[in-house]
Structures are given as C-alpha cells and as structure tokens.
C-alpha cells in the first residue's frame, strides 16, 4: 500500500475524503499527484489550486521525494483550465477576495512546480488548456499523446492567457505565440513538440503503463523509461499553416491590422479552413483581451523566470476580473452558453490605449507573494 512519508500540515490533502479532487501519495521515491475531477475535466477550483501549492511546497524540501508524476484520473483531460465559473460567482456576490484568493493559489501552485528543483513528469493525455497548460509547462518533463489538445483560450472569456504564458508561449516564434494567445487556437501534440511545448510523444494506450513505471522507478531512470516508450510524433498540424500564420501575425502590426490581414487572405482563399477559424476567432474573442496579450508579450519580452512572468500575471488578472468583459465572457461561454458575449468595447480598434496600459499598472495591488 502506498506510504505517505510526509508529516501532516494544516493544508494536508485528505486522501480518504471522497470530496477531494487532488490525490497525493508517496510511493518509494515518487510523489504521485492525481487530478480527479473528471466531471469538470479537472478544472481547478480554489481548493485544488491551494492543495497543489501546499503539496509541491512540502515535497520540495522532503528528501524522501525524488521526483513527481502529475497526471489525471481521466483520459479525457489532463486539466481543462481553472474553474472560472467559481471565480465569476464570487465576483457576482461581491466577494472579490475569494476571486483574488483563487488566482493567488493557482499561480503559487505554478510557481511551486517551476521552482521545485526535482523532476516533475506531467502526463498530458486529452485536454491541456489554460490552467492545465500552466501545470504542465512548468514541469520538467511534458509527455503528450495523439489525443492531446493544447490551447490557451482565455481571450474567449474576457481574461487573458496567464499562468506564465508570456514565458512559455514567448519561447515560440512570435507569430505563433500571438496566434495561440490571441485566438485560443488549439494545437496537437506533434505541434507542441515542434514548438518546444512538450518533451516527448507516446501512444495514449501506453500512458498508464508509463505512469506505473515512472512511479516505481528510481529518479535517475526517468529519461531512459520515457525514451523507451517515445514515438515519432509525425507531421505537426500547425506546420502546414506556418506561411499564413507568419503573414497574419508577424511583424510590428497591431491586432486590428492582423485581423485585417486574416480577412484579406480569406478573401483570396475562401475555402481555407484555418483562415476561416482565424477570422472567426478574431470576430468572437474579447477585443480587450486580445490586445492585453499582444501587449503582454511586449512587456514580458525580457522575462526569463516563471516568478517574473507569473507575478505580472497576478497583477494583470486582478485588473482584468474587475472589468465587465470577464463576467460577461464566462456567462456567454460557460453559463448560459449562448456564445453571444457583449464585449466592451466590441472592436479591436475601439480599445482605449490608456485603459490598456492601466491594466499593467501595479500601483495599489498586492504582490503575489
């Protein structure tokens, strides 16, 4: 039976509590973290975020833990993001503290993973989106399968690609980073390999076998075991669209100029599915959010640490959830599901540059830590 080699803390996860959605054990030298909220595609709620933070914080200095395997109880999703409906509910009842507490917990969990100092293997089967991408991208080993769907879709709900996306998307070619962050475009595992967003591809049917081997191995055997199950990722879906991506999202243009380029290109190639998706994304995503991420990439261009990127995200998030777009975006996409948000403003060229810069003003905001 797995043994927990750690002393209990006030935040210790109740592994026998059926209501808990994060299960943690120590087996041999391996810390095992399993996200278990399958009905919500492992969307991170407040309790889950803080549980992850406390677990990784505790295990960081525990010599009994040599490495960690982070995975999901369901093949449908590693983690589909943060539970932003919970955040919206808090805002609607005037509890801004609860909303801020959620983001603080989520971001501290990401930082605890980034600063862990020991191998963390994220097994990313199924959906890896938003907050789930944050958990994976700050791990040392990111394993994807043919079922992986990776995206940062926050601009569709009036937020912005956070959890350090300015750092991990910022390592991609700039046009690709803008595509992924501004439009929420979904990419496959091979595309993640191509962009450096994944360490290895394996067949999804082998994920559980690999998990058990990693749990029961010695820490210095991790790379050899992963290599033995690694498969050829094949041709990335994204590669066939790179010319269009570079034309639309490259250069020094503004987001509204990028939108116009996408529209013009679609007029020339009206049957191009990628161009149709891009033009639709520009039309449907929150204009203010798209401009925030475009600006965020510029502000964070010199960042080299997760601490710098995620600390800024916390400041920006506290500003963004005060805007009407966030409550409205979550309503339209996840609550009423009418997919007809009323953005303020509703066009890219109407975004006030003064308001945009104010989002990055850290005055009178609490630090992340």
C-alpha positions as CSV (number, residue, x, y, z in Angstrom):
1,X,0.0,0.0,0.0
2,X,1.4,3.4,-0.9
3,X,3.0,5.2,2.1
4,X,2.8,8.9,2.7
5,X,6.3,9.8,4.0
6,X,5.3,13.4,4.9
7,X,4.2,15.0,8.1
8,X,0.7,16.3,8.1
9,X,0.2,20.1,7.8
10,X,-2.9,22.2,8.2
11,X,-3.3,22.1,4.4
12,X,-2.6,18.4,4.1
13,X,-4.8,16.7,1.5
14,X,-7.4,14.4,2.9
15,X,-6.8,11.4,0.7
16,X,-9.7,9.5,2.2
17,X,-12.1,12.4,1.7
18,X,-14.2,11.5,-1.3
19,X,-14.8,15.2,-2.0
20,X,-11.1,15.8,-2.6
21,X,-10.2,16.3,-6.2
22,X,-6.5,16.1,-5.8
23,X,-5.0,12.8,-4.5
24,X,-1.4,12.7,-3.3
25,X,0.8,9.8,-2.2
26,X,4.5,9.0,-1.9
27,X,5.4,5.6,-3.4
28,X,9.0,4.7,-3.0
29,X,10.8,7.9,-4.0
30,X,8.0,9.1,-6.2
31,X,5.4,11.7,-5.3
32,X,2.1,10.8,-7.1
33,X,-0.3,13.7,-7.8
34,X,-3.6,12.8,-9.5
35,X,-6.2,15.3,-10.6
36,X,-9.6,13.7,-10.0
37,X,-12.5,16.0,-11.0
38,X,-13.5,14.2,-14.2
39,X,-17.0,15.7,-14.5
40,X,-15.4,19.1,-14.8
41,X,-12.5,17.9,-17.0
42,X,-10.3,18.6,-13.9
43,X,-11.0,22.3,-13.9
44,X,-9.0,23.7,-11.0
45,X,-11.2,25.1,-8.2
46,X,-9.8,27.1,-5.2
47,X,-9.3,24.0,-3.0
48,X,-7.4,22.1,-5.8
49,X,-5.1,25.0,-6.5
50,X,-4.1,25.5,-2.9
51,X,-3.8,21.8,-2.4
52,X,-1.3,21.6,-5.3
53,X,0.6,24.5,-3.9
54,X,0.9,23.1,-0.4
55,X,1.9,19.6,-1.7
56,X,4.7,20.8,-4.0
57,X,5.9,23.3,-1.4
58,X,6.1,20.5,1.2
59,X,7.7,17.9,-1.1
60,X,10.3,20.4,-2.4
61,X,12.3,20.0,0.8
62,X,11.4,16.4,1.6
63,X,14.4,14.2,0.9
64,X,12.1,11.2,0.6
65,X,10.6,12.6,-2.6
66,X,13.0,12.2,-5.6
67,X,10.5,13.0,-8.4
68,X,6.8,13.6,-9.0
69,X,4.3,12.1,-11.5
70,X,1.5,14.5,-12.2
71,X,-1.5,13.1,-14.1
72,X,-5.3,12.8,-14.4
73,X,-7.7,10.1,-13.4
74,X,-9.4,10.5,-16.8
75,X,-8.1,10.1,-20.3
76,X,-10.5,12.9,-21.5
77,X,-8.5,15.7,-19.9
78,X,-5.2,16.3,-18.1
79,X,-6.7,19.6,-17.0
80,X,-9.1,21.9,-19.0
81,X,-8.1,25.1,-17.0
82,X,-9.2,27.0,-14.0
83,X,-12.8,26.9,-12.7
84,X,-13.6,30.4,-13.8
85,X,-17.3,29.9,-13.2
86,X,-16.4,29.7,-9.5
87,X,-14.5,33.0,-9.8
88,X,-17.4,34.6,-11.6
89,X,-19.8,33.5,-8.9
90,X,-17.6,35.1,-6.3
91,X,-17.5,38.4,-8.2
92,X,-21.2,38.5,-8.7
93,X,-21.9,38.3,-4.9
94,X,-19.3,41.0,-4.3
95,X,-16.6,38.7,-2.8
96,X,-13.6,39.9,-4.7
97,X,-11.3,38.5,-2.0
98,X,-12.4,34.9,-3.0
99,X,-11.7,35.6,-6.6
100,X,-8.2,37.0,-5.8
101,X,-7.6,34.0,-3.5
102,X,-8.2,31.6,-6.4
103,X,-5.8,33.3,-8.7
104,X,-3.2,33.5,-6.0
105,X,-3.5,29.8,-5.3
106,X,-3.4,28.8,-8.9
107,X,-0.3,31.0,-9.6
108,X,1.5,29.9,-6.5
109,X,0.9,26.3,-7.5
110,X,2.5,27.0,-10.9
111,X,5.5,28.7,-9.2
112,X,5.9,25.8,-6.8
113,X,6.1,23.5,-9.8
114,X,8.5,25.7,-11.7
115,X,10.8,26.1,-8.6
116,X,10.5,22.5,-7.4
117,X,14.1,21.6,-8.4
118,X,13.3,17.9,-8.9
119,X,11.9,16.2,-11.9
120,X,8.1,16.5,-12.4
121,X,6.6,14.4,-15.2
122,X,3.3,15.8,-16.5
123,X,1.3,13.1,-18.4
124,X,-0.8,15.2,-20.7
125,X,-3.4,12.9,-22.2
126,X,-6.5,14.7,-23.6
127,X,-7.3,18.4,-23.0
128,X,-4.5,20.6,-21.7
129,X,-5.8,24.1,-21.6
130,X,-5.4,27.3,-19.7
131,X,-4.5,26.5,-16.1
132,X,-3.8,22.9,-17.1
133,X,-1.2,24.2,-19.6
134,X,0.3,26.1,-16.7
135,X,0.7,23.0,-14.6
136,X,2.3,21.1,-17.5
137,X,4.5,23.8,-18.9
138,X,6.3,24.5,-15.6
139,X,7.0,20.8,-15.2
140,X,10.4,19.4,-16.2
141,X,9.0,16.6,-18.4
142,X,5.9,17.2,-20.5
143,X,4.5,14.0,-22.1
144,X,1.8,14.2,-24.7
145,X,-0.2,11.7,-26.8
146,X,-2.1,11.6,-30.1
147,X,-5.2,12.7,-28.1
148,X,-3.6,15.9,-26.6
149,X,-5.4,19.1,-27.4
150,X,-3.4,22.1,-26.2
151,X,-4.7,25.7,-26.0
152,X,-4.8,29.0,-24.1
153,X,-8.4,30.1,-24.7
154,X,-8.7,32.8,-22.1
155,X,-9.3,35.6,-24.6
156,X,-12.6,33.9,-25.3
157,X,-13.9,34.6,-21.8
158,X,-12.6,38.2,-21.3
159,X,-9.5,37.2,-19.4
160,X,-6.0,36.7,-20.9
161,X,-3.5,33.8,-21.4
162,X,-2.0,33.7,-17.9
163,X,-0.2,31.1,-15.7
164,X,3.2,32.2,-17.3
165,X,2.0,32.0,-20.9
166,X,4.1,35.1,-21.7
167,X,7.1,32.9,-20.9
168,X,6.2,29.5,-22.4
169,X,4.4,30.9,-25.4
170,X,7.0,33.6,-25.6
171,X,9.6,30.9,-26.4
172,X,7.6,30.1,-29.6
173,X,8.1,32.1,-32.8
174,X,6.3,35.5,-32.2
175,X,3.6,34.9,-34.9
176,X,2.7,31.5,-33.3
177,X,2.7,33.0,-29.8
178,X,0.2,35.6,-31.0
179,X,-1.9,33.1,-32.8
180,X,-2.2,30.8,-29.7
181,X,-2.6,33.6,-27.2
182,X,-4.9,36.0,-29.0
183,X,-7.2,33.5,-30.7
184,X,-7.0,30.4,-28.4
185,X,-6.2,28.2,-31.4
186,X,-6.0,24.5,-30.4
187,X,-2.9,22.6,-31.4
188,X,-2.0,18.9,-31.3
189,X,0.8,17.0,-29.6
190,X,3.2,17.0,-32.6
191,X,2.8,20.8,-32.9
192,X,3.7,21.1,-29.2
193,X,6.8,19.0,-29.9
194,X,7.7,21.3,-32.8
195,X,7.3,24.4,-30.6
196,X,9.1,23.1,-27.6
197,X,5.9,22.9,-25.5
198,X,6.3,19.1,-25.0
199,X,9.3,16.8,-24.2
200,X,8.0,13.6,-25.8
201,X,5.1,11.8,-27.5
202,X,3.9,8.4,-26.5
203,X,0.8,6.4,-27.6
204,X,-2.1,7.1,-25.3
205,X,-2.7,3.4,-24.8
206,X,0.7,3.2,-23.1
207,X,0.1,6.1,-20.7
208,X,-0.9,4.0,-17.7
209,X,2.0,1.6,-18.2
210,X,4.4,4.5,-18.4
211,X,2.9,6.1,-15.3
212,X,3.4,2.9,-13.3
213,X,7.0,2.5,-14.4
214,X,7.7,6.1,-13.5
215,X,6.1,5.8,-10.1
216,X,8.1,2.7,-9.2
217,X,11.5,3.7,-10.8
218,X,14.5,5.5,-9.4
219,X,14.8,9.1,-10.2
220,X,17.8,8.7,-12.4
221,X,15.9,6.2,-14.6
222,X,13.2,8.6,-15.7
223,X,14.7,9.7,-19.0
224,X,15.5,6.1,-20.1
225,X,12.0,4.9,-19.3
226,X,10.4,7.8,-21.2
227,X,12.7,7.2,-24.2
228,X,11.7,3.5,-24.3
229,X,8.0,4.5,-24.9
230,X,8.6,7.5,-27.1
231,X,7.0,7.5,-30.5
232,X,7.6,9.5,-33.7
233,X,5.2,12.5,-33.4
234,X,4.7,12.7,-37.1
235,X,3.8,15.8,-39.1
236,X,2.5,18.7,-36.8
237,X,-0.9,20.1,-37.9
238,X,0.5,23.6,-37.4
239,X,3.3,23.2,-39.9
240,X,1.0,23.3,-42.9
241,X,-0.3,26.8,-41.8
242,X,3.0,28.5,-41.0
243,X,3.1,30.7,-44.1
244,X,-0.3,32.1,-43.3
245,X,0.5,32.4,-39.6
246,X,3.6,34.4,-40.4
247,X,1.8,36.6,-42.8
248,X,-1.1,37.4,-40.4
249,X,0.7,37.6,-37.1
250,X,4.2,38.6,-38.0
251,X,5.8,42.0,-38.0
252,X,5.1,45.0,-35.8
253,X,1.4,45.5,-36.7
254,X,-1.4,46.0,-34.2
255,X,-4.0,43.3,-33.6
256,X,-6.5,45.1,-35.8
257,X,-4.0,45.1,-38.6
258,X,-3.6,41.3,-38.0
259,X,-7.3,40.9,-38.2
260,X,-7.5,42.8,-41.5
261,X,-4.7,40.6,-42.9
262,X,-6.6,37.5,-42.0
263,X,-9.8,38.8,-43.6
264,X,-7.9,39.7,-46.8
265,X,-6.2,36.3,-47.0
266,X,-9.6,34.6,-46.6
267,X,-11.0,36.6,-49.5
268,X,-8.2,35.1,-51.6
269,X,-8.6,31.6,-50.3
270,X,-12.3,31.3,-49.2
271,X,-12.2,27.5,-48.7
272,X,-9.1,27.6,-46.3
273,X,-10.4,26.1,-43.0
274,X,-7.5,27.5,-41.0
275,X,-8.2,31.0,-42.3
276,X,-11.9,30.6,-41.6
277,X,-11.1,29.6,-38.0
278,X,-8.8,32.5,-37.5
279,X,-11.2,35.1,-38.9
280,X,-14.0,33.7,-36.7
281,X,-11.7,33.8,-33.7
282,X,-10.9,37.4,-34.2
283,X,-14.6,38.1,-34.5
284,X,-15.6,36.2,-31.4
285,X,-12.8,36.7,-28.9
286,X,-12.8,39.6,-26.5
287,X,-11.1,42.6,-28.2
288,X,-9.6,43.9,-25.0
289,X,-8.2,40.5,-24.0
290,X,-6.5,40.1,-27.4
291,X,-4.9,43.5,-27.0
292,X,-3.8,42.7,-23.4
293,X,-2.0,39.5,-24.6
294,X,-0.4,41.3,-27.5
295,X,0.9,43.9,-25.1
296,X,1.9,41.3,-22.5
297,X,4.2,39.7,-24.9
298,X,6.0,43.0,-25.4
299,X,6.1,43.8,-21.7
300,X,7.4,40.3,-20.8
301,X,9.9,40.0,-23.7
302,X,12.9,40.2,-21.3
303,X,11.5,37.8,-18.7
304,X,13.5,34.7,-18.1
305,X,11.9,33.3,-14.9
306,X,8.5,31.9,-14.0
307,X,8.5,34.2,-11.0
308,X,8.6,37.4,-13.1
309,X,6.0,36.2,-15.6
310,X,3.5,34.8,-13.1
311,X,3.9,37.7,-10.7
312,X,2.9,40.0,-13.5
313,X,0.0,37.7,-14.5
314,X,-1.3,38.1,-10.9
315,X,-1.3,41.9,-11.2
316,X,-3.0,41.8,-14.6
317,X,-5.5,39.2,-13.5
318,X,-6.6,41.4,-10.6
319,X,-7.3,44.2,-13.1
320,X,-9.0,42.0,-15.7
321,X,-11.5,40.4,-13.3
322,X,-12.7,43.9,-12.4
323,X,-13.8,44.5,-16.0
324,X,-17.3,43.7,-17.2
325,X,-15.8,41.5,-20.0
326,X,-14.8,38.7,-17.7
327,X,-18.2,38.2,-16.1
328,X,-19.9,38.6,-19.5
329,X,-17.5,36.2,-21.2
330,X,-17.9,33.4,-18.7
331,X,-21.6,33.9,-18.8
332,X,-21.8,33.6,-22.6
333,X,-19.4,30.6,-23.0
334,X,-19.9,28.5,-19.9
335,X,-23.1,29.6,-18.0
336,X,-25.8,30.5,-20.5
337,X,-23.7,29.0,-23.4
338,X,-25.3,31.3,-25.9
339,X,-21.9,32.2,-27.3
340,X,-23.0,35.8,-27.8
341,X,-21.0,37.9,-25.4
342,X,-21.4,41.7,-25.4
343,X,-17.9,42.9,-25.2
344,X,-16.9,46.3,-24.0
345,X,-15.6,47.6,-26.4
346,X,-16.7,45.2,-29.2
347,X,-14.0,46.0,-31.7
348,X,-10.2,45.9,-31.6
349,X,-9.9,49.5,-33.0
350,X,-12.1,50.8,-30.2
351,X,-9.8,49.6,-27.4
352,X,-8.6,52.6,-25.4
353,X,-4.8,52.5,-25.2
354,X,-4.9,54.3,-21.9
355,X,-7.1,51.7,-20.4
356,X,-4.8,49.0,-21.9
357,X,-1.8,50.5,-20.2
358,X,-3.7,50.8,-16.9
359,X,-4.1,47.0,-16.8
360,X,-0.3,46.8,-16.3
361,X,-0.2,49.4,-13.6
362,X,0.8,47.6,-10.4
363,X,0.0,50.5,-8.0
364,X,-2.2,49.6,-5.0
365,X,-2.2,45.9,-6.0
366,X,-1.0,43.2,-3.6
367,X,2.1,41.2,-4.6
368,X,1.7,37.5,-5.4
369,X,3.9,36.5,-2.5
